[in-house]
Structures are given as C-alpha cells and as structure tokens.
Amino acid sequence: MKLQKRLAAAIKKVGKRRVKVKRPEDLKDAITREDVKILIKTGAIEIKRKRGVSRGRARKLKEQRKKGRRKGEGRKKGRVLNKKEKWMSKVRAQRKFIKMLKENQKIGPKTYRNLYRRIGGGFFRSISHIKTHLGKIGEGIGK
C-alpha cells in the first residue's frame, strides 16, 4: 500500500498525505504507474482537496471589532503626538493668531497681553474659542 500511495502522489503531483485509499483490496495487484492511474480513474484511490487557511479566527475578530472591541491605544499604528507636542502646536497657532490680530489693529496691546497670558495658562481650546471670547468681550472680531 505504501508503494501505491507514493506512486499516486507522484502521478498527481501532490503530497502523500493527500492520497486516500478507498478500496484497499484493489491495491494488491497494482504495481506499475499505469495500474495506479487506472485505480485513480476508477475511484479506488482518491486525492483529497487542498486545505486553505481557516477564516474562522478572522471572522471572530471582525465581529469583535464591529462591537467596538480591539480598538484601544495598543492597536493603533503610526506616529503618536505626545501631550507636549499637541500642546505646543496648539499654543503656537493661537499665539500666531493673536499676533496677527494685534498687527492688523483688531485688538489693542492690553487685550493682546491678556489673551497671551490666558493662552499660556491653557484657557482657550482653539482659535475659534478665542474668536468667540473676543465677541463676548466686545472686541472687533468674532461677532
């Protein structure tokens, strides 16, 4: 039976594990490659289908992601801005904005100084927040 399995695997160009013998009693006479070819045609020897990669685990993970799991900080790739870098970029943008307002005479030097201090203290969330604040205190911008 070993010989016949090896011959069948060689004929069909598959591994020995994929060769399945359905009727072992027919194998006794088969010695040559031609005999084995006939047995494959008649169905005494069968070649199992090739196994693929299971998608079961992938489907399970996809379901979990749909529910909102597996989306934490540890899953994320790419550059992460740390808190200080975020802070610096926000403050620089806000300071640049109030400097532009001062240069265009939209706000006075006292208001500029006041805003500058508040920016340094983290009072404003964004430039739009500065605009709404200026609208409330009655300066020219943000109305």
N, C-alpha and C positions, 0 to 999 in steps of 0.2 A: 504494500500500500504506500510505503514511503516513496518508492521509485515513481509510481504513477502520479502521486501528488506533485513531486518535483517536476516531472515531465509536463504536467498540465499547467503548472505555474510558469514554466519556461515558454510553453506554446502561447499562452495568453498574455505573457509579459506582465505578470502580477506576482505578488509575494505568496509564499506557501500558505500563509495564514488565511488568505482569501479563497483557497481551494477547499470546497466542501464536497465530500463523497456521499452521495445519496444511497447508491446501491453497492455496498462493498463486495457482494458476491460476484458482480460483473468484472471486478478488477483483476481477478486471478489470472485470466487469460491474456490481459493487456500487458504487453512487454515493450512494444515499439511505440514510437511517437504517433504513427498512423492509427494504432489501436486506441490510444488515449484521445486522439482527435475525434474518433468515431464516438467514444464514450461521452465526450463533451457535447457533441451534436445530439445524441440520444437523450441526454439529461441525467446520466448516471453520475457525472461529475459536474458540479455547479461552481461558478465563480461568484463569490459574494460581492455586493456593491461596496464601493469605496466609501469609507467613513469620512464625513466632513467635520468641521469644528462646530461644536454644540453652541447654539444661540440662547440656550435656556438661561444661563447666568446673565447674559447681556439684556435679555428681556426683563429679568427681575430688577436689574439696576435701573433700567429705563422707567419702570413703574415707580420705583422709589424716587427718582428724580422728578417725575410728574407730581408726586405728593409734596415735593419741596425738600426732600432729604438730600444729603450728599452735595450740598451747595455752599458749605462753610468756607472759612478763610483758607483752610488747608487744601482745598480742592482747586483753588484759583492759581492760574499761571500768569506769568508776565510780570512787568515791573510794578512794584507796590510803592506808592508815595507814602513815606512815613509822616507822622503828625507834624513834625517840624517843617518839612518841605512844603506840605499843604499850607501851613500857617504862613510861611514866608511868601509863597506865591500870592496868597490872598491879600496879605498886608501890603506887599509891594504894589499890587494892582490898585488897591484903594488909595494909597499914598500918591501914586501917579495921577489918579483921577482928581483928587482934591488939589494937587499942584496945578493941574491944567485949569481947574475952575478959578484958582487964585490968579493965574496968569491972564485969563480972559476976563477978569474983574467981575466974575459971577458971585464971588464971596469975598468978604473983607479979610484982613490979616488976623483979626481976633477970632473970627469964625474958623478960619483955616487952622489956627493954633489949637482951638478947642476940638475940632474934628481930628486933627493929627494925634492929640493925646488919647482921644476915645478909640481911634483905630489901634493904637499901641496897646490899649487896655482890652481889646477884643470886644468892643461894644457892638460893632457892625458885623453882620453876617456876610454882606456882599455890597457891591457898588449900588445896586438897586435899593438896598436898605439905606444907604447914605442919601440917595435921591429922595426917598420918602421922608426921611428925617428932616432934610432941608426944606421940604414942602411944608412940614408941620411947623417948623420954627419960623417960617415966613421968608426964607431967603429966595432968591430969584429962580432957582432950578427946582424941578421936582413937582411943580404944580400941574 
